[in-house]
Amino acid sequence: MKLNEFKQKKDEFILYIKVERNLAINTQKAYASDLNQFIAFWQNLSENEKKTLPLRQTIERFLVSLFYKKIDKASIARKFSCFTSFEKFLKPQGIELSLQLTRPRLDKKLPIYLSLDEITHILDNVKPENIPSKHPLRDKAIFELLYATGVRCSELINIKMIDIDFGNKTIRIFGKGRTERIVLFGKKAKDIVLNYIKKERKFIGSQQEALFLNYRNQKLSSRSVQRIIEMFRSFLKIGRNITPHKIRHSFATHLLNRGVDLRVVQELLGHKVLSSTEKYTHVSLEQLSKTCNKSHPLKKLLKTKVN
């Protein structure tokens, strides 16, 4: 396959994952970026290499170059997934890449989350008049709803007025791949969101409008929500950033610490496989271990003997 044909197939592939596979917008952008990076790498090869190297070897050389550049393992793993999907897309068209790719093994990282006290402090003690924002009611409602439901940032900004059932306190969420699920929220979140709608949002032209709007009455961007959540860091004495995803981690961890069934948490988070949710059990067990070490009667007994 020549470079020009590859570019054409790349465009067809991006359209395919958008229309046929209905992958998340972030995945579409990431795959397009990965393939464009490869095209740039291919274009920078010498003329002799362009003529003699088979496409398979060119792809493999590109992936190897990423390791030498010390690119983040997660980014490299995604590029492996991109080329694997691209290979499957080409196969029915009679194009065999014969790639032999094994995704790099990722280091397991425990989710970073806020403590229950930290979350409670922001939700209960931070008043709208103290929030440094032109839309304090909206920003407080965003924080409250993220924690009440555990939704992703991308899911939050796409909530429409029609998706919310205030009577039953549920929201219809469209997650990755447009998979649909129902999430729950409590009376406190309901009151805060309704207060925002009544006092700041006010005009509703259509039930198809997004719940959270910017100053231009347009749907908020993910970056805007990230800035809003980071703003709340000033109310806590912590040396780490706050992100929408850490609020999601906090939601899941706190539920499991309270004894909620793992599969219920999986459903609420919108995870396709249970293993994605199981990482939170490690956090719960770690917290349980610390509590046991601190409170176990044997520890007090050993201290007495030492003294």
C-alpha positions in Angstrom: 0.0 0.0 0.0 1.3 3.4 -1.0 1.2 6.5 1.2 -1.7 8.2 -0.7 -3.8 5.0 -0.5 -3.0 4.7 3.2 -4.3 8.3 3.8 -7.5 7.4 1.9 -8.0 4.2 4.0 -7.3 6.2 7.1 -10.2 8.6 6.3 -12.5 5.7 5.6 -11.5 4.0 8.9 -12.2 7.1 10.9 -15.7 7.4 9.2 -16.2 3.7 9.9 -15.5 3.9 13.7 -17.7 7.0 13.9 -20.8 5.7 11.9 -20.6 1.9 12.1 -18.9 1.3 15.4 -20.2 4.5 17.1 -17.0 4.8 19.2 -16.7 7.7 21.6 -15.7 11.1 20.2 -12.4 11.1 22.2 -11.5 7.7 20.8 -12.2 8.9 17.2 -9.9 11.9 17.8 -7.2 9.8 19.4 -7.2 7.2 16.6 -7.1 10.0 13.9 -4.2 11.6 15.8 -2.3 8.2 16.1 -2.6 7.5 12.3 -1.7 11.1 11.4 1.5 10.7 13.6 2.3 7.5 11.7 1.8 9.3 8.4 4.2 12.0 9.5 6.7 9.4 10.5 6.3 7.6 7.1 6.8 10.9 5.2 10.1 11.6 7.1 11.7 8.3 6.0 14.3 8.4 3.3 13.1 7.9 -0.3 14.9 4.5 -0.4 13.1 3.3 2.8 9.8 4.5 1.5 10.3 2.3 -1.6 11.7 -0.8 0.0 10.1 -1.1 3.4 6.8 -3.0 3.5 4.0 -1.3 5.3 4.0 -3.8 8.1 7.7 -3.1 8.9 7.1 0.7 8.6 4.3 0.4 11.2 6.5 -1.7 13.5 9.4 0.7 13.2 7.1 3.6 14.1 5.9 1.8 17.2 9.4 0.9 18.3 10.4 4.6 17.9 7.8 5.5 20.5 9.6 3.4 23.1 12.9 5.2 22.4 11.1 8.6 22.8 9.9 7.4 26.2 6.2 8.0 25.3 3.7 7.2 28.1 2.9 3.5 28.1 -0.8 4.2 28.0 -0.4 6.3 24.9 1.6 3.6 23.2 -0.9 0.9 24.2 -3.7 3.0 22.6 -1.7 3.2 19.3 -1.3 -0.6 19.3 -5.1 -0.8 19.7 -5.6 1.7 16.9 -3.5 -0.3 14.5 -5.1 -3.6 15.5 -8.5 -2.1 14.8 -7.3 -0.6 11.5 -5.9 -4.0 10.5 -9.3 -5.6 11.1 -11.0 -2.9 9.1 -8.7 -3.5 6.1 -9.0 -7.3 6.1 -12.5 -7.7 4.5 -11.2 -5.4 1.8 -8.5 -7.9 0.9 -5.7 -5.9 2.5 -3.5 -8.0 4.8 -1.1 -6.2 7.1 -0.1 -9.3 9.0 0.8 -7.3 12.1 2.0 -9.2 15.1 1.4 -6.7 17.8 1.3 -7.2 21.6 0.2 -4.3 23.7 2.7 -3.2 26.3 1.9 -4.2 29.8 0.5 -1.3 31.7 1.5 -0.5 35.3 -1.5 -0.9 37.5 -2.3 2.4 39.3 -4.8 2.7 42.1 -7.4 5.4 41.5 -6.7 8.7 43.2 -9.7 10.0 45.1 -10.8 12.6 47.6 -11.7 11.6 51.1 -15.3 11.7 52.3 -14.5 14.6 54.6 -13.0 16.6 51.7 -16.1 16.0 49.5 -18.4 16.8 52.3 -16.6 20.0 53.2 -17.1 21.4 49.6 -20.7 20.2 49.3 -21.8 21.4 52.8 -19.6 24.3 53.7 -18.7 26.1 50.5 -21.5 28.6 49.9 -22.3 30.0 46.4 -21.4 33.5 47.5 -17.9 32.4 48.3 -17.2 30.7 44.9 -15.0 32.9 42.7 -17.2 32.6 39.6 -19.8 34.5 37.6 -21.9 31.3 37.7 -21.5 30.0 41.3 -24.8 28.1 41.3 -24.0 26.3 38.1 -20.5 25.4 39.3 -21.7 24.1 42.6 -24.4 22.1 40.8 -21.8 20.6 38.5 -19.6 19.4 41.5 -22.7 18.1 43.3 -24.0 16.2 40.2 -20.6 14.7 39.4 -20.3 13.2 42.9 -24.0 12.3 43.2 -23.9 10.2 39.9 -20.3 9.3 39.2 -20.7 10.3 35.5 -17.8 11.1 33.3 -17.0 14.7 32.4 -17.9 14.0 28.7 -21.2 12.5 29.9 -22.0 15.4 32.2 -21.7 18.1 29.4 -24.0 16.1 27.2 -26.9 15.8 29.7 -30.0 17.5 28.1 -32.9 18.9 29.9 -35.1 16.1 28.5 -32.8 13.5 30.0 -33.5 14.5 33.6 -36.5 13.1 35.6 -36.7 15.2 38.7 -39.7 13.3 40.0 -37.8 10.0 40.1 -34.4 11.7 40.6 -32.8 9.9 37.6 -30.8 10.9 34.5 -30.5 9.1 31.2 -26.8 9.0 30.3 -25.3 8.2 27.0 -21.9 6.7 27.7 -19.0 5.3 25.6 -20.3 4.0 22.2 -23.6 5.7 22.9 -24.5 3.0 25.4 -27.5 4.1 27.5 -27.8 3.8 31.3 -29.8 5.4 34.1 -28.0 7.1 37.0 -29.5 8.2 40.3 -29.2 11.4 42.4 -30.5 12.5 45.7 -32.7 15.3 47.0 -29.8 17.5 47.8 -28.5 17.3 44.2 -32.0 17.8 42.9 -32.5 21.0 45.0 -29.1 22.5 43.9 -29.7 21.7 40.2 -33.2 23.2 40.3 -31.9 26.3 42.1 -29.3 26.7 39.3 -32.0 26.4 36.6 -34.3 28.8 38.4 -31.8 31.6 39.3 -29.0 31.3 36.7 -30.1 29.3 33.7 -33.6 30.6 33.7 -34.6 30.6 30.0 -35.2 27.1 28.5 -35.8 27.3 24.7 -36.0 23.6 24.2 -35.9 20.4 26.2 -33.1 19.3 23.8 -30.8 22.0 25.2 -27.8 21.0 27.4 -28.4 21.3 31.2 -25.1 23.2 31.8 -24.4 26.2 29.6 -21.6 28.8 29.3 -22.0 32.5 29.2 -23.0 32.3 25.5 -25.8 29.9 26.4 -23.9 27.1 24.6 -23.0 23.7 25.9 -20.0 23.7 28.2 -16.8 22.1 27.0 -14.9 19.3 28.9 -12.1 21.8 29.5 -14.4 24.3 31.1 -15.7 21.7 33.5 -12.1 20.7 34.4 -11.4 24.3 35.2 -14.5 24.6 37.3 -13.6 21.5 39.4 -10.0 22.6 39.8 -11.3 25.9 41.2 -12.7 24.1 44.2 -9.2 23.0 45.2 -8.8 26.4 46.8 -11.3 25.4 49.5 -9.2 22.3 50.5 -5.8 22.1 52.1 -4.4 19.5 49.7 -1.3 19.5 47.5 -2.9 17.7 44.5 -5.2 18.7 41.6 -8.9 18.0 41.6 -10.4 16.7 38.3 -13.8 15.5 37.3 -12.4 11.9 37.0 -11.1 12.1 40.6 -14.7 13.0 41.7 -15.8 9.9 39.8 -13.2 7.8 41.6 -14.4 9.2 44.9 -18.0 8.3 44.1 -17.1 4.7 43.3 -14.7 4.3 46.2 -17.1 5.7 48.8 -19.9 3.5 47.6 -17.8 0.4 48.0 -16.6 1.5 51.4 -20.2 1.7 52.4 -20.8 -1.9 51.3 -22.6 -1.3 48.0 -22.4 -4.4 45.7 -19.7 -4.3 43.1 -22.0 -5.0 40.2 -24.3 -2.1 41.2 -21.3 0.2 41.1 -20.4 -1.2 37.7 -23.9 -0.4 36.4 -23.8 3.1 37.8 -20.4 3.8 36.3 -21.3 2.4 32.9 -18.4 -0.1 32.8 -18.7 -2.8 30.2 -16.6 -5.3 32.1 -16.4 -6.0 35.9 -12.6 -5.8 35.8 -12.8 -2.0 35.2 -14.7 -1.6 38.4 -12.7 -4.1 40.5 -9.8 -1.6 40.7 -11.8 0.3 43.3 -12.0 -2.8 45.5 -8.2 -2.5 45.9 -8.6 1.0 47.2 -11.3 -0.1 49.6 -9.2 -3.0 50.8 -6.2 -0.7 51.3 -8.4 1.6 53.4 -9.8 -1.3 55.3 -6.2 -2.5 56.0 -5.2 0.9 57.3 -8.3 1.0 59.6 -7.6 -2.5 60.9 -3.9 -1.7 61.6 -4.9 1.4 63.4 -7.8 0.0 65.4 -7.1 -3.7 66.0 -7.0 -4.6 69.7 -3.8 -6.6 69.2 -2.0 -3.4 68.4 -3.0 -1.8 71.7 -2.0 -5.0 73.5 1.5 -5.0 71.9 1.9 -1.3 72.9 1.1 -2.1 76.5 3.6 -5.0 76.5 6.4 -2.8 75.1 5.7 -0.1 77.6 
